[in-house]
Amino acid sequence: MEIKSNMAGTILEVLVTEGESVEMEQDVICIESMKMQMFIASEDDGKVVEIKVTAGDFVNEGDVLIVLE
């Protein structure tokens, strides 16, 4: 499963690490868009296999942020 960005913005903080288990609705990314901080949550339970972004990266809507297994 992939966690994708629901908006364009700058990654402020990645809240999980590779290998970590996450639960549905757990915040995994903090993103800034139009000077507002928002959190992106996991839509399912899983284990973080790959983190595709780091703090400071700019992402577009639909970009893959994290891959879960």
N, CA, C and O atoms as a GROMACS GRO file, in nm:
protein
  276
    1MET      N    1   0.084  -0.119   0.000
    1MET     CA    2   0.000   0.000   0.000
    1MET      C    3   0.088   0.125   0.000
    1MET      O    4   0.196   0.126   0.059
    2GLU      N    5   0.041   0.226  -0.066
    2GLU     CA    6   0.116   0.352  -0.073
    2GLU      C    7   0.038   0.463  -0.001
    2GLU      O    8  -0.084   0.473  -0.014
    3ILE      N    9   0.111   0.544   0.073
    3ILE     CA   10   0.053   0.664   0.132
    3ILE      C   11   0.095   0.779   0.042
    3ILE      O   12   0.214   0.803   0.022
    4LYS      N   13  -0.004   0.848  -0.012
    4LYS     CA   14   0.022   0.956  -0.108
    4LYS      C   15  -0.014   1.091  -0.050
    4LYS      O   16  -0.097   1.101   0.042
    5SER      N   17   0.048   1.193  -0.104
    5SER     CA   18   0.018   1.330  -0.062
    5SER      C   19  -0.118   1.371  -0.114
    5SER      O   20  -0.150   1.346  -0.231
    6ASN      N   21  -0.198   1.433  -0.030
    6ASN     CA   22  -0.329   1.480  -0.073
    6ASN      C   23  -0.326   1.628  -0.111
    6ASN      O   24  -0.430   1.689  -0.137
    7MET      N   25  -0.205   1.685  -0.114
    7MET     CA   26  -0.190   1.826  -0.152
    7MET      C   27  -0.044   1.853  -0.190
    7MET      O   28   0.045   1.774  -0.158
    8ALA      N   29  -0.022   1.963  -0.258
    8ALA     CA   30   0.115   2.007  -0.286
    8ALA      C   31   0.167   2.083  -0.165
    8ALA      O   32   0.092   2.158  -0.102
    9GLY      N   33   0.294   2.063  -0.132
    9GLY     CA   34   0.351   2.134  -0.019
    9GLY      C   35   0.490   2.085   0.013
    9GLY      O   36   0.547   2.003  -0.060
   10THR      N   37   0.545   2.135   0.123
   10THR     CA   38   0.680   2.101   0.167
   10THR      C   39   0.671   2.008   0.287
   10THR      O   40   0.596   2.034   0.381
   11ILE      N   41   0.748   1.900   0.284
   11ILE     CA   42   0.753   1.807   0.395
   11ILE      C   43   0.825   1.874   0.512
   11ILE      O   44   0.940   1.916   0.499
   12LEU      N   45   0.756   1.885   0.625
   12LEU     CA   46   0.818   1.943   0.744
   12LEU      C   47   0.884   1.836   0.830
   12LEU      O   48   0.993   1.855   0.883
   13GLU      N   49   0.816   1.722   0.843
   13GLU     CA   50   0.869   1.616   0.930
   13GLU      C   51   0.810   1.482   0.889
   13GLU      O   52   0.691   1.471   0.858
   14VAL      N   53   0.895   1.380   0.890
   14VAL     CA   54   0.850   1.242   0.873
   14VAL      C   55   0.840   1.184   1.014
   14VAL      O   56   0.938   1.184   1.088
   15LEU      N   57   0.722   1.136   1.050
   15LEU     CA   58   0.693   1.096   1.188
   15LEU      C   59   0.714   0.947   1.215
   15LEU      O   60   0.692   0.901   1.327
   16VAL      N   61   0.755   0.872   1.114
   16VAL     CA   62   0.778   0.728   1.129
   16VAL      C   63   0.915   0.692   1.071
   16VAL      O   64   0.977   0.773   1.003
   17THR      N   65   0.961   0.570   1.098
   17THR     CA   66   1.087   0.521   1.044
   17THR      C   67   1.062   0.391   0.969
   17THR      O   68   0.962   0.323   0.992
   18GLU      N   69   1.154   0.356   0.879
   18GLU     CA   70   1.143   0.229   0.807
   18GLU      C   71   1.148   0.115   0.906
   18GLU      O   72   1.230   0.115   0.998
   19GLY      N   73   1.061   0.017   0.886
   19GLY     CA   74   1.052  -0.098   0.975
   19GLY      C   75   0.949  -0.081   1.086
   19GLY      O   76   0.914  -0.178   1.152
   20GLU      N   77   0.901   0.040   1.105
   20GLU     CA   78   0.803   0.069   1.211
   20GLU      C   79   0.664   0.024   1.167
   20GLU      O   80   0.627   0.038   1.051
   21SER      N   81   0.587  -0.028   1.262
   21SER     CA   82   0.447  -0.062   1.236
   21SER      C   83   0.361   0.063   1.259
   21SER      O   84   0.384   0.138   1.353
   22VAL      N   85   0.263   0.082   1.171
   22VAL     CA   86   0.172   0.196   1.185
   22VAL      C   87   0.029   0.144   1.188
   22VAL      O   88  -0.001   0.036   1.135
   23GLU      N   89  -0.059   0.220   1.248
   23GLU     CA   90  -0.200   0.186   1.257
   23GLU      C   91  -0.283   0.280   1.170
   23GLU      O   92  -0.240   0.392   1.140
   24MET      N   93  -0.400   0.234   1.132
   24MET     CA   94  -0.491   0.318   1.055
   24MET      C   95  -0.514   0.449   1.129
   24MET      O   96  -0.534   0.450   1.250
   25GLU      N   97  -0.512   0.560   1.057
   25GLU     CA   98  -0.534   0.696   1.106
   25GLU      C   99  -0.419   0.752   1.188
   25GLU      O  100  -0.432   0.859   1.248
   26GLN      N  101  -0.306   0.681   1.193
   26GLN     CA  102  -0.187   0.734   1.260
   26GLN      C  103  -0.120   0.837   1.171
   26GLN      O  104  -0.100   0.812   1.052
   27ASP      N  105  -0.086   0.954   1.226
   27ASP     CA  106  -0.016   1.056   1.149
   27ASP      C  107   0.125   1.007   1.115
   27ASP      O  108   0.197   0.958   1.202
   28VAL      N  109   0.163   1.020   0.988
   28VAL     CA  110   0.294   0.972   0.943
   28VAL      C  111   0.381   1.082   0.883
   28VAL      O  112   0.504   1.069   0.880
   29ILE      N  113   0.319   1.189   0.837
   29ILE     CA  114   0.391   1.300   0.771
   29ILE      C  115   0.328   1.432   0.815
   29ILE      O  116   0.206   1.442   0.826
   30CYS      N  117   0.412   1.531   0.839
   30CYS     CA  118   0.365   1.668   0.859
   30CYS      C  119   0.407   1.748   0.736
   30CYS      O  120   0.525   1.749   0.698
   31ILE      N  121   0.312   1.814   0.674
   31ILE     CA  122   0.336   1.888   0.550
   31ILE      C  123   0.289   2.032   0.567
   31ILE      O  124   0.192   2.058   0.638
   32GLU      N  125   0.359   2.125   0.503
   32GLU     CA  126   0.318   2.265   0.505
   32GLU      C  127   0.270   2.304   0.366
   32GLU      O  128   0.338   2.282   0.266
   33SER      N  129   0.151   2.362   0.363
   33SER     CA  130   0.095   2.409   0.237
   33SER      C  131   0.027   2.543   0.264
   33SER      O  132  -0.058   2.553   0.352
   34MET      N  133   0.065   2.643   0.190
   34MET     CA  134   0.009   2.778   0.205
   34MET      C  135   0.018   2.825   0.350
   34MET      O  136  -0.078   2.880   0.405
   35LYS      N  137   0.136   2.803   0.413
   35LYS     CA  138   0.169   2.846   0.549
   35LYS      C  139   0.085   2.779   0.657
   35LYS      O  140   0.077   2.827   0.770
   36MET      N  141   0.021   2.667   0.621
   36MET     CA  142  -0.055   2.590   0.719
   36MET      C  143   0.007   2.452   0.733
   36MET      O  144   0.039   2.388   0.633
   37GLN      N  145   0.024   2.407   0.857
   37GLN     CA  146   0.076   2.274   0.881
   37GLN      C  147  -0.040   2.175   0.886
   37GLN      O  148  -0.141   2.198   0.953
   38MET      N  149  -0.025   2.065   0.812
   38MET     CA  150  -0.127   1.962   0.811
   38MET      C  151  -0.059   1.826   0.823
   38MET      O  152   0.058   1.810   0.788
   39PHE      N  153  -0.134   1.729   0.872
   39PHE     CA  154  -0.079   1.595   0.890
   39PHE      C  155  -0.144   1.499   0.790
   39PHE      O  156  -0.263   1.509   0.761
   40ILE      N  157  -0.063   1.407   0.741
   40ILE     CA  158  -0.111   1.302   0.653
   40ILE      C  159  -0.108   1.173   0.734
   40ILE      O  160  -0.005   1.138   0.792
   41ALA      N  161  -0.221   1.102   0.736
   41ALA     CA  162  -0.233   0.981   0.817
   41ALA      C  163  -0.237   0.857   0.728
   41ALA      O  164  -0.275   0.863   0.611
   42SER      N  165  -0.198   0.746   0.786
   42SER     CA  166  -0.207   0.617   0.718
   42SER      C  167  -0.353   0.579   0.704
   42SER      O  168  -0.433   0.601   0.795
   43GLU      N  169  -0.388   0.521   0.590
   43GLU     CA  170  -0.526   0.477   0.566
   43GLU      C  171  -0.546   0.332   0.604
   43GLU      O  172  -0.657   0.279   0.591
   44ASP      N  173  -0.440   0.265   0.653
   44ASP     CA  174  -0.449   0.123   0.688
   44ASP      C  175  -0.339   0.088   0.786
   44ASP      O  176  -0.244   0.164   0.804
   45ASP      N  177  -0.351  -0.027   0.849
   45ASP     CA  178  -0.242  -0.080   0.932
   45ASP      C  179  -0.135  -0.137   0.840
   45ASP      O  180  -0.165  -0.185   0.731
   46GLY      N  181  -0.010  -0.132   0.884
   46GLY     CA  182   0.096  -0.192   0.805
   46GLY      C  183   0.233  -0.163   0.863
   46GLY      O  184   0.246  -0.102   0.969
   47LYS      N  185   0.334  -0.208   0.791
   47LYS     CA  186   0.473  -0.187   0.830
   47LYS      C  187   0.538  -0.099   0.726
   47LYS      O  188   0.522  -0.122   0.606
   48VAL      N  189   0.613   0.002   0.769
   48VAL     CA  190   0.679   0.094   0.677
   48VAL      C  191   0.794   0.022   0.608
   48VAL      O  192   0.890  -0.021   0.673
   49VAL      N  193   0.783   0.008   0.476
   49VAL     CA  194   0.886  -0.059   0.397
   49VAL      C  195   0.984   0.043   0.340
   49VAL      O  196   1.105   0.019   0.337
   50GLU      N  197   0.930   0.157   0.294
   50GLU     CA  198   1.015   0.259   0.230
   50GLU      C  199   0.957   0.397   0.254
   50GLU      O  200   0.836   0.418   0.240
   51ILE      N  201   1.044   0.490   0.289
   51ILE     CA  202   1.007   0.631   0.300
   51ILE      C  203   1.070   0.703   0.182
   51ILE      O  204   1.192   0.703   0.167
   52LYS      N  205   0.988   0.764   0.099
   52LYS     CA  206   1.036   0.822  -0.026
   52LYS      C  207   1.066   0.971  -0.018
   52LYS      O  208   1.109   1.031  -0.117
   53VAL      N  209   1.044   1.033   0.098
   53VAL     CA  210   1.066   1.177   0.113
   53VAL      C  211   1.144   1.205   0.241
   53VAL      O  212   1.152   1.122   0.331
   54THR      N  213   1.202   1.324   0.246
   54THR     CA  214   1.269   1.371   0.367
   54THR      C  215   1.223   1.514   0.393
   54THR      O  216   1.166   1.579   0.306
   55ALA      N  217   1.248   1.562   0.514
   55ALA     CA  218   1.211   1.699   0.550
   55ALA      C  219   1.274   1.796   0.450
   55ALA      O  220   1.392   1.784   0.417
   56GLY      N  221   1.196   1.891   0.404
   56GLY     CA  222   1.243   1.991   0.309
   56GLY      C  223   1.205   1.961   0.164
   56GLY      O  224   1.211   2.049   0.079
   57ASP      N  225   1.166   1.836   0.136
   57ASP     CA  226   1.125   1.800   0.000
   57ASP      C  227   0.992   1.867  -0.034
   57ASP      O  228   0.904   1.879   0.050
   58PHE      N  229   0.979   1.911  -0.160
   58PHE     CA  230   0.851   1.961  -0.210
   58PHE      C  231   0.781   1.845  -0.281
   58PHE      O  232   0.844   1.774  -0.360
   59VAL      N  233   0.653   1.826  -0.253
   59VAL     CA  234   0.577   1.719  -0.317
   59VAL      C  235   0.451   1.778  -0.381
   59VAL      O  236   0.401   1.883  -0.341
   60ASN      N  237   0.403   1.708  -0.481
   60ASN     CA  238   0.278   1.744  -0.548
   60ASN      C  239   0.167   1.651  -0.502
   60ASN      O  240   0.193   1.543  -0.449
   61GLU      N  241   0.046   1.692  -0.522
   61GLU     CA  242  -0.068   1.607  -0.490
   61GLU      C  243  -0.055   1.474  -0.565
   61GLU      O  244  -0.031   1.473  -0.686
   62GLY      N  245  -0.071   1.364  -0.495
   62GLY     CA  246  -0.063   1.232  -0.557
   62GLY      C  247   0.074   1.166  -0.550
   62GLY      O  248   0.087   1.048  -0.580
   63ASP      N  249   0.177   1.240  -0.510
   63ASP     CA  250   0.310   1.182  -0.497
   63ASP      C  251   0.311   1.078  -0.386
   63ASP      O  252   0.247   1.097  -0.282
   64VAL      N  253   0.384   0.967  -0.408
   64VAL     CA  254   0.397   0.863  -0.307
   64VAL      C  255   0.496   0.909  -0.201
   64VAL      O  256   0.608   0.950  -0.232
   65LEU      N  257   0.453   0.903  -0.075
   65LEU     CA  258   0.536   0.945   0.036
   65LEU      C  259   0.599   0.827   0.110
   65LEU      O  260   0.718   0.827   0.142
   66ILE      N  261   0.516   0.726   0.135
   66ILE     CA  262   0.557   0.609   0.214
   66ILE      C  263   0.495   0.484   0.153
   66ILE      O  264   0.381   0.486   0.107
   67VAL      N  265   0.572   0.376   0.154
   67VAL     CA  266   0.521   0.246   0.108
   67VAL      C  267   0.507   0.156   0.231
   67VAL      O  268   0.600   0.142   0.310
   68LEU      N  269   0.390   0.095   0.244
   68LEU     CA  270   0.362   0.001   0.354
   68LEU      C  271   0.348  -0.139   0.297
   68LEU      O  272   0.314  -0.158   0.180
   69GLU      N  273   0.375  -0.238   0.383
   69GLU     CA  274   0.347  -0.377   0.343
   69GLU      C  275   0.242  -0.436   0.434
   69GLU      O  276   0.203  -0.551   0.418
   0.00000   0.00000   0.00000
